[in-house]
Amino acid sequence: MKKIKIKDKVLILSGNHKGTEGIIVKIFSKKNKAIIQGVNMIKRHTKPTPVKPKGGIVEKEAPIHVSNLKKIK
C-alpha cells in the first residue's frame, strides 16, 4: 500500500472523477481502498426504521482503490 494517510490531499488518476482533488477521510488498509471527501458519491435507499422513521435516499462517498490515487502536496 502507498504511503497515504488520513487528511492527505490526493489527486484521482482514473475513473469518472479523473483529475479531481480531495482529502482522505478514511482508509481501508486490508482492501487497499480510501474514501475521499466529496468524491465518488453514491445514493443508498434506506428503509424506515424506529431510529430514522422517514427513510429515503441517502447520498454518501464510496471508496476508491489506492492505485487510482496520487498524493499531492
N, C-alpha and C positions, 0 to 999 in steps of 0.2 A: 504494500500500500504506500502511496506517496506521502510525503510529509506535509499533509494538510491538517489543520486543526480548526476547532470551533472559533468563530469570529474572524477567520481569514477571508480576504477578498479574492474571489476566483472569477475566471472567465470561462464560459461554456464553449467548448470547441466543436461539438457536433450535435445534431438533432434539431428540433423545432425552435429551440431558443439559442441557436448558434450566434455567438458574438455578444451575448448578454452578460453583464457583470452582476455579481451578487455576493452576499455574505453567508457563510456557512452557519446554519442553525444547529444541526445535529448530524452526527456521523454514525453509520452502522459499519463497524470495522470488520465483522465476520462476513458481511455481504459485499463489502467494498463499495458502499453507496453513501451519498450525503444528501441532506436536504438544504436547499438554497432558498433564502428568504425572498418570497415574491416571484419565484420562477417555477415552471412546470406545475402550474395549478391544475388540479382535477376537481371534479364535482362528485360528491358522495351523497346518495339518497339515504336518509335516516328515517327509521320508523319512530312514531311517537312512543315515548317511554314515560314512566312516572316522574323521572328527573327532568326530562325535556318534553312536555306534553304536545308541543306543536310538531316536532319532527321537521321534515322538509329537506331542502338541498343545502349541503354544507360544502364550501369551497376550501381546499387545503393544498399544501405543497406535497408533491410526490418526490421520492428520492431519485437521484441521478447517479449513474455509475461514475466512480472516481476517475476512470480512464478518459472521461469526457470533460474533465475539469483541468484548468491550469491556474496555479497560484500566481496572483499579481500583487505588486507592492502598493 
